[in-house]
Structure formats: structure tokens, C-alpha cells
Amino acid sequence: VVGMNTVHLCSYELIREALKKQEVSSRIPFQKFPNINKVISDLYVHGFHGIVVTEGKEWQEQRRFAMKTLKDFGFGKSSMEESMHEEIRFFCDQLRKDSGPSVDLSNSFNVLVINSLWKIIGGKRFDYTDERFGELIDYVKKGFSAIAPTPRLALLFLFPALRNWFPKLTGFDAMKKGYHGMYDFLMKEIEEHKANLDLDNPKDFIDTYLLEMQKKEDREEEDGEENEG
């Protein structure tokens, strides 16, 4: 597929065994595939960072920190189940308010899931009628729909120049709007967290990540001063 050799695991036992191995505990190194890299680089204009598009040591460090921090804030624990139940009640209340001859559920379940996660990541939930949050849901829908494994995406990776000639037809325009919309939303949230950061009491994942970044910068400065000395 687009220059990549693939292996398909078709049984529970094989998948379970494979996921225990370090060799498959990673991400696809997009940068090593020229055609895919051309498309992805035009999306990730801010660089390849985080978990989704990194690999190797950086990916391992990011993943380790993310999993530990998310668990510290209740991810995968009974406390999150209670939070999800609460969100479901909000969801049902909103459905009752919107009830009528026809109800559009296309984005409603996305809101339900993202709100449950955002309590951990951003420390709050959004009202279903929040305009800014509605825009985020739309960006998520556009972005992930565009990168679904379809013949159109395979064609784009085979012939990356098509993104410039037919951005809408290839889905590249939707990918770009989706990614940049999500990026802008997150940057605004991060700036708000920076302005209200309590160094002794991080309230969510973003706060904890910002504190970890500061600690890393402090360690690098100390190492630099020791080397100069």
C-alpha cells in the first residue's frame, strides 16, 4: 500500500501476542515514505510532535507520560465511569430539549465522547450549545472523515501532487481545515491554562504537561550550566 509492506493479523491470539512486542509498539514513520510525507508535512506545518505522528524515543516518552498522567486523572478507572454516567445524563437532557419530528444526531455522540475526555484533558465540560465547542466537533468530524482508509486517500498518497490540483476532490482541503481548526482551538485552551496555571495544584492533563515542559527546560538549563562549568 503506497510503498509500504503490510502485515495483517487476523486472530485475537495473534493480535494479543503481537501487541506485547516492542517491534509493533510504535507509530508509522511517515517521514520515511516520500509521498505520504509530502501530504502529512503540508498538514503538520508546526512540526511532527506528540503521539500521533512521531516514532522512536520521542513517541515512547510522550506515550509513557500521557498514559501515566491520564491514569492519574482517572482515565480507565471507576471515577471516569461515574463522570461518563453524568455526561450521559446531560446528553439525554439535551436530546429531550431537541426532540421533534426529526433530530440530527450526526455530531451528538462525538460531543458526548469528547466532553467525557475533555474533563480530564482540559478540566471542564462544554455545554452542547457552546458555539466554539461546536466548531471543534465539526473540525474533528471533517479531519477524521478525510483520513478514513478509502480509495480517495490511497490515491492522494500515491499521487501527492493531487492535493494542490484538486484539494476538495481529494479530501485534502477537509483534512487541512480539520487539523488547523483543532490546532487553533487547543492553542487557545493552552494559553488560558498558562495564564491560570497553579504550579502546586495542576488540575488537568494540560496543566501537568505544561509543568513537565517547565521541569524539562530547567533540567536542560542546569545541564548546560554544568557543561559550561
Salt bridges, closest charged atoms under 4 A:
ASP42 OD2 - ARG163 NE 2.65
GLU58 OE2 - HIS49 ND1 3.76
ASP72 OD2 - LYS68 NZ 3.08
GLU81 OE2 - HIS85 NE2 3.97
GLU86 OE1 - LYS119 NZ 3.55
GLU87 OE1 - LYS119 NZ 3.61
GLU87 OE1 - ARG125 NE 2.91
ASP93 OD1 - ARG96 NH1 2.88
ASP138 OD2 - LYS142 NZ 3.48
ASP173 OD2 - LYS177 NZ 3.35
GLU189 OE1 - LYS124 NZ 3.64
GLU189 OE2 - ARG132 NH1 3.19
GLU191 OE2 - LYS194 NZ 3.65
ASP204 OD2 - HIS193 NE2 2.74
ASP207 OD2 - LYS203 NZ 3.28
GLU212 OE2 - ARG219 NH2 3.72
